[in-house]
Amino acid sequence: MKKVDVPFIYSPLYSALDLPPRHRYPIEKYRLLKDWAIKHGAKSNQWFTPQPLNWEQVSATHCTHYLTQLRENSIDKAAWRRIGFPWSKPLLKRTLTSAGGTLLTMKQALINGIAIHFSGGYHHAHKDWGSGFCLLNDLAIACNEILRNAPNLKIAVLDTDVHQGDGTATLFANDHRVFTCSIHGERNFPFSKARSDLDIALRKDTSDKEYLAELQRVLEFIRDHVKPDLILYDAGVDIYQRDELGHLNISLAGIFQRDLAVLNFAKQQNIPIAAVIGGGYQRNLERLVRAHAQLLRASYYLYTESKPLEGKIYEV
């Protein structure tokens, strides 16, 4: 596969959301990750700004009644507590834009072999309800939009966020064109798991060595039995040992090795890969951004002639 300037998909809307003080969602991480990338050599021609999807596009994945409730702010309080965000029009625009960003990332990956979305991974949104900071399932929406124009494509959704991709699993339970795989914490949210095509449930305190061995087995399964035309990779960093919501024992170097293994697999198999940064919730934003940045470093190491994002991996 040719060397490319890896496309980065980003919108300022991702961090432009007014949340209550000490809200659990680290909304600033998107802006800070872009700042990190620029500081470490990202070029101006790498950045692509997505447009928000329209509600008709979203309705191919989510039911119209639920979407109407979202638009009119008529979802009951208990359901909103399950989502975890206060309702606002900027929240809806941000959500639609992030879904558009994941779609643009997949399109860019099909053109360039790889693309990275500086948002995405809202995998707890189901057909008619949201959960865990997820209103709409950008992964499923983007897959459905791609399949609408290329119905014979085979897509593998490889979800390595520490929380199971339950919404994605249910949305594609009856669609053989999308292979869903989730590598997640066994006793972590959501506590009632869905059934993906392949689920790998990890015990608490799983180490780098154990994690990477499981990942290798998953990649071999995808190579031998799925044979996808496109990989959609959720590179959540809540697997990090310093993430308060993760409960695994994965080091920063382990995150880099995970991202390197997945991207290298796609490159060696000549499969386009679209990556989203997924979850990550530690309150120390400097550490959080450094964890997400391992995906950028891995992409530069494998796909770019120059390697401006290389350097020592260290804990902060």
LOVOSE-379651 format. One record per residue (C-alpha): residue number from 1; z negated, y negated, x. Coordinates in Angstrom, 2 decimals, padded with zeros to 5 digits. Layout:
- NUM, Z, Y, X
...
This chain:
- 1, 000.00, 000.00, 000.00
- 2, 000.93, -003.42, 001.34
- 3, -001.63, -005.91, 002.59
- 4, -002.30, -008.67, 000.04
- 5, -004.43, -011.72, -000.54
- 6, -006.72, -010.13, -003.13
- 7, -006.49, -012.00, -006.46
- 8, -009.84, -013.43, -007.57
- 9, -010.20, -014.20, -011.28
- 10, -012.80, -016.84, -012.13
- 11, -013.63, -019.51, -014.69
- 12, -016.24, -022.28, -014.41
- 13, -017.26, -021.31, -017.95
- 14, -018.95, -018.20, -016.58
- 15, -021.94, -020.19, -015.35
- 16, -021.63, -023.09, -017.83
- 17, -024.03, -021.71, -020.42
- 18, -027.31, -023.44, -021.31
- 19, -029.97, -020.74, -021.48
- 20, -033.72, -021.15, -022.03
- 21, -035.89, -021.53, -018.90
- 22, -036.65, -018.21, -017.16
- 23, -034.08, -016.40, -019.30
- 24, -033.54, -012.92, -017.88
- 25, -029.79, -013.34, -017.46
- 26, -028.84, -014.86, -014.05
- 27, -026.11, -017.14, -015.37
- 28, -025.71, -019.06, -012.08
- 29, -024.59, -016.02, -010.10
- 30, -020.90, -016.43, -010.97
- 31, -020.65, -019.94, -009.58
- 32, -022.69, -018.99, -006.54
- 33, -020.50, -015.96, -005.83
- 34, -017.41, -018.16, -005.88
- 35, -019.14, -020.56, -003.50
- 36, -019.96, -017.62, -001.22
- 37, -016.35, -016.44, -001.23
- 38, -015.02, -019.90, -000.35
- 39, -017.61, -020.33, 002.39
- 40, -016.54, -016.99, 003.88
- 41, -012.81, -017.67, 003.92
- 42, -011.30, -017.12, 000.48
- 43, -007.97, -018.94, 000.21
- 44, -006.91, -021.37, -002.50
- 45, -003.99, -019.13, -003.52
- 46, -006.33, -016.26, -004.38
- 47, -007.90, -017.93, -007.42
- 48, -006.63, -017.35, -010.95
- 49, -008.15, -018.98, -014.03
- 50, -008.13, -016.89, -017.21
- 51, -007.55, -018.15, -020.73
- 52, -009.78, -017.08, -023.62
- 53, -008.43, -014.30, -025.80
- 54, -007.98, -015.01, -029.49
- 55, -009.89, -013.25, -032.24
- 56, -006.82, -011.29, -033.31
- 57, -006.59, -009.69, -029.87
- 58, -010.27, -008.84, -029.96
- 59, -009.94, -007.29, -033.44
- 60, -007.90, -004.44, -031.97
- 61, -011.18, -003.23, -030.45
- 62, -014.00, -004.60, -032.64
- 63, -014.26, -004.51, -036.43
- 64, -013.39, -007.70, -038.31
- 65, -016.73, -007.86, -040.18
- 66, -018.67, -007.93, -036.93
- 67, -016.34, -010.57, -035.48
- 68, -016.77, -012.71, -038.57
- 69, -020.54, -012.48, -038.20
- 70, -020.23, -013.52, -034.56
- 71, -018.07, -016.52, -035.38
- 72, -020.25, -017.69, -038.27
- 73, -023.61, -016.95, -036.63
- 74, -024.58, -014.74, -039.57
- 75, -025.91, -011.74, -037.64
- 76, -029.55, -011.08, -038.52
- 77, -032.29, -012.00, -036.07
- 78, -033.11, -008.43, -035.08
- 79, -029.49, -007.78, -034.07
- 80, -029.41, -011.01, -032.07
- 81, -032.57, -010.00, -030.25
- 82, -030.80, -006.79, -029.27
- 83, -027.95, -008.86, -027.78
- 84, -030.37, -011.11, -025.90
- 85, -028.52, -014.45, -025.90
- 86, -029.09, -017.44, -028.20
- 87, -025.99, -018.01, -030.34
- 88, -023.78, -020.96, -029.45
- 89, -020.10, -021.90, -029.56
- 90, -020.00, -022.11, -025.74
- 91, -021.31, -018.53, -025.65
- 92, -018.41, -017.38, -027.83
- 93, -015.84, -019.23, -025.73
- 94, -017.36, -017.85, -022.53
- 95, -017.26, -014.33, -023.97
- 96, -013.61, -014.60, -025.02
- 97, -012.73, -016.10, -021.63
- 98, -014.46, -013.29, -019.75
- 99, -012.52, -010.75, -021.81
- 100, -009.35, -012.64, -020.95
- 101, -010.40, -012.54, -017.32
- 102, -010.73, -008.77, -017.30
- 103, -007.30, -008.47, -018.90
- 104, -005.81, -010.82, -016.30
- 105, -007.52, -008.80, -013.56
- 106, -005.88, -005.61, -014.80
- 107, -002.48, -007.31, -014.94
- 108, -002.89, -008.67, -011.43
- 109, -003.97, -005.25, -010.17
- 110, -000.79, -003.71, -011.57
- 111, 001.21, -006.33, -009.66
- 112, -000.74, -006.47, -006.38
- 113, -002.58, -003.14, -006.24
- 114, -005.99, -004.79, -006.53
- 115, -007.72, -007.70, -008.25
- 116, -011.36, -008.72, -008.67
- 117, -012.93, -010.43, -011.65
- 118, -015.94, -012.64, -010.96
- 119, -017.39, -011.64, -014.33
- 120, -016.93, -008.74, -016.75
- 121, -018.53, -005.39, -017.39
- 122, -019.99, -006.06, -020.84
- 123, -020.10, -002.36, -021.58
- 124, -022.94, -002.23, -024.15
- 125, -020.84, -003.80, -026.91
- 126, -019.77, -001.24, -029.52
- 127, -017.19, -001.48, -032.27
- 128, -019.47, -003.28, -034.74
- 129, -022.56, -004.33, -032.80
- 130, -023.64, -005.84, -029.52
- 131, -026.50, -005.09, -027.16
- 132, -027.89, -005.83, -023.71
- 133, -026.23, -009.25, -023.14
- 134, -022.91, -007.85, -024.42
- 135, -021.24, -009.38, -027.48
- 136, -017.72, -008.04, -026.89
- 137, -016.64, -005.16, -024.68
- 138, -014.23, -006.81, -022.25
- 139, -013.46, -003.47, -020.57
- 140, -012.30, -001.89, -023.82
- 141, -010.51, -005.00, -025.06
- 142, -008.54, -005.30, -021.83
- 143, -007.65, -001.60, -021.81
- 144, -006.41, -001.79, -025.39
- 145, -004.30, -004.86, -024.62
- 146, -002.74, -003.14, -021.60
- 147, -002.08, 000.02, -023.63
- 148, -000.48, -001.97, -026.44
- 149, 002.35, -002.86, -024.04
- 150, 002.24, 000.33, -021.93
- 151, 001.11, 003.09, -024.33
- 152, 001.76, 005.93, -021.88
- 153, -000.50, 004.54, -019.17
- 154, -003.53, 006.58, -018.13
- 155, -006.59, 004.42, -017.36
- 156, -009.82, 005.54, -015.71
- 157, -012.86, 003.35, -016.39
- 158, -015.23, 004.02, -013.49
- 159, -018.57, 002.42, -014.38
- 160, -021.17, 002.35, -011.60
- 161, -023.52, -000.16, -013.22
- 162, -027.05, 001.29, -013.31
- 163, -026.96, 001.15, -017.12
- 164, -024.73, 003.63, -018.92
- 165, -021.48, 002.26, -020.32
- 166, -022.34, 003.42, -023.81
- 167, -020.14, 001.01, -025.72
- 168, -017.07, 001.87, -023.68
- 169, -017.77, 005.56, -024.19
- 170, -017.93, 005.27, -027.98
- 171, -014.92, 002.98, -028.24
- 172, -012.69, 005.47, -026.38
- 173, -014.25, 008.70, -027.62
- 174, -011.01, 009.67, -029.35
- 175, -008.45, 008.10, -027.03
- 176, -007.23, 010.50, -024.34
- 177, -005.40, 007.67, -022.55
- 178, -008.70, 006.21, -021.32
- 179, -011.01, 008.36, -019.21
- 180, -014.56, 007.01, -019.27
- 181, -016.96, 007.78, -016.45
- 182, -020.47, 006.39, -016.04
- 183, -022.76, 006.84, -013.03
- 184, -026.11, 005.48, -014.13
- 185, -029.88, 005.74, -014.10
- 186, -031.05, 008.66, -016.21
- 187, -034.12, 006.91, -017.62
- 188, -032.81, 003.40, -017.96
- 189, -031.27, 001.30, -020.71
- 190, -029.71, 002.29, -023.07
- 191, -032.35, 004.88, -023.81
- 192, -030.14, 006.62, -026.36
- 193, -027.09, 007.54, -024.30
- 194, -023.56, 007.91, -025.61
- 195, -021.21, 010.60, -024.30
- 196, -018.62, 009.48, -021.76
- 197, -015.86, 011.81, -020.62
- 198, -017.97, 012.20, -017.48
- 199, -021.60, 011.14, -017.17
- 200, -023.63, 011.29, -013.96
- 201, -027.30, 010.59, -014.69
- 202, -029.34, 009.75, -011.59
- 203, -033.07, 010.21, -011.18
- 204, -035.35, 007.31, -010.35
- 205, -035.37, 006.35, -006.63
- 206, -032.02, 008.03, -005.89
- 207, -031.15, 007.34, -002.23
- 208, -027.94, 006.10, -000.61
- 209, -027.07, 009.58, 000.63
- 210, -027.55, 011.21, -002.77
- 211, -025.69, 008.44, -004.58
- 212, -022.68, 008.47, -002.29
- 213, -022.45, 012.27, -002.49
- 214, -022.33, 012.09, -006.31
- 215, -019.74, 009.33, -006.12
- 216, -017.55, 011.43, -003.85
- 217, -017.63, 014.29, -006.32
- 218, -016.63, 011.92, -009.11
- 219, -013.72, 010.54, -007.12
- 220, -012.50, 014.05, -006.34
- 221, -012.69, 014.92, -010.05
- 222, -010.66, 011.84, -010.94
- 223, -008.10, 012.72, -008.25
- 224, -007.75, 016.35, -009.31
- 225, -008.14, 016.19, -013.09
- 226, -007.55, 012.66, -014.39
- 227, -004.73, 011.36, -012.18
- 228, -004.89, 007.80, -013.58
- 229, -002.22, 005.13, -013.32
- 230, -004.87, 002.40, -013.17
- 231, -008.59, 002.26, -012.38
- 232, -010.92, -000.25, -014.03
- 233, -013.99, -000.37, -011.79
- 234, -017.34, -001.79, -012.94
- 235, -019.11, -002.55, -009.65
- 236, -022.53, -003.45, -011.03
- 237, -025.15, -004.12, -008.35
- 238, -028.22, -003.41, -010.45
- 239, -028.34, -000.13, -008.52
- 240, -029.80, -002.22, -005.65
- 241, -033.33, -001.26, -004.60
- 242, -034.42, -004.89, -004.99
- 243, -033.14, -005.24, -008.55
- 244, -036.09, -005.37, -010.93
- 245, -034.14, -003.60, -013.69
- 246, -032.50, -000.87, -011.60
- 247, -035.09, 001.67, -010.41
- 248, -032.75, 003.27, -007.88
- 249, -033.25, 003.13, -004.11
- 250, -029.79, 001.97, -003.02
- 251, -029.67, -000.37, -000.02
- 252, -027.30, -003.27, 000.52
- 253, -025.38, -001.11, 003.00
- 254, -025.24, 001.59, 000.31
- 255, -023.63, -000.85, -002.12
- 256, -021.02, -001.75, 000.49
- 257, -020.32, 001.94, 001.15
- 258, -019.96, 002.58, -002.59
- 259, -017.48, -000.27, -003.03
- 260, -015.62, 000.72, 000.13
- 261, -015.38, 004.35, -001.04
- 262, -014.02, 003.42, -004.48
- 263, -011.49, 000.88, -003.19
- 264, -010.41, 003.17, -000.36
- 265, -009.92, 006.01, -002.83
- 266, -007.66, 003.82, -004.96
- 267, -005.73, 002.66, -001.93
- 268, -005.27, 006.16, -000.50
- 269, -004.15, 007.52, -003.88
- 270, -001.90, 004.48, -004.41
- 271, -003.62, 003.65, -007.70
- 272, -003.94, -000.01, -008.74
- 273, -007.60, -000.99, -009.14
- 274, -009.08, -003.82, -011.19
- 275, -012.74, -004.50, -010.41
- 276, -015.33, -006.46, -012.37
- 277, -018.63, -007.44, -010.79
- 278, -020.79, -006.05, -013.60
- 279, -024.56, -006.26, -013.82
- 280, -027.15, -007.50, -011.38
- 281, -030.43, -009.05, -012.47
- 282, -032.74, -009.71, -009.56
- 283, -034.26, -013.17, -009.79
- 284, -033.64, -013.97, -006.13
- 285, -030.13, -015.36, -006.53
- 286, -029.35, -015.38, -002.81
- 287, -030.00, -011.65, -002.60
- 288, -028.13, -011.05, -005.85
- 289, -025.02, -012.89, -004.67
- 290, -025.11, -011.06, -001.35
- 291, -025.13, -007.75, -003.25
- 292, -022.12, -008.75, -005.38
- 293, -020.36, -010.02, -002.25
- 294, -020.16, -006.49, -000.84
- 295, -017.26, -005.84, -003.23
- 296, -015.40, -008.82, -001.77
- 297, -016.11, -007.66, 001.78
- 298, -014.85, -004.16, 001.01
- 299, -011.66, -005.54, -000.55
- 300, -010.91, -007.68, 002.49
- 301, -011.62, -004.82, 004.85
- 302, -009.09, -002.57, 003.13
- 303, -006.43, -004.84, 001.67
- 304, -006.09, -007.97, 003.81
- 305, -004.61, -008.56, 007.24
- 306, -007.34, -010.99, 008.22
- 307, -010.95, -010.08, 007.49
- 308, -012.83, -013.35, 006.94
- 309, -015.52, -011.70, 004.84
- 310, -016.52, -009.16, 007.45
- 311, -019.77, -009.43, 009.30
- 312, -023.19, -007.91, 009.57
- 313, -024.76, -006.54, 006.41
- 314, -028.40, -007.53, 006.30
- 315, -031.21, -007.87, 003.81
- 316, -032.41, -011.36, 002.82
